[in-house]
């Protein structure tokens, strides 16, 4: 498989994961927590890198794409650990945190402007015992392997006339 084909697959994979996350949010009504949002950014970077790699063909693109995929995989693994109480997550979005400490008593008791804090240590959705964060980590590791395969594929052959 050519480098461009592999870059196309990797970038499309990140795009599909992002679209899935937005679908769960806007169609499924599952608001993302802080860690969920952090996991989206590297996928966005990978999509942009894929576009650059397809248009310009810079050899650094697969390296950066693999780094983006590994970053979101690491965030997904970290988030999985927070959900399973293997370690403490950010204090602003975990059960023992103080994410509402900046609110006054009146704001906390108000039903008109109730704070919308999505907890990072609560699993909103799971399939086969794995949360969205876990599935993102697995998919992102697979995408990292595709980016690495693109790096190993070498540059596109030059046509000689």
Buried (B, 14 or more C-beta within 10 A) or exposed (E): EEBBBBBBBBBBBBBBBBEBBEEBBEEEEBEBBBBBEBBBBBBBBBBBBBBBBBEEEEEEBBBBBBBBBBBBBBBBBBBBBBBEEEEEBBEBBBEEBEBEEEBEEEEEEEEEEEEEBBBBBEBBEEEEEBBBBBBBBBBBBEBBBBBBBBBEBEEEEEEEE
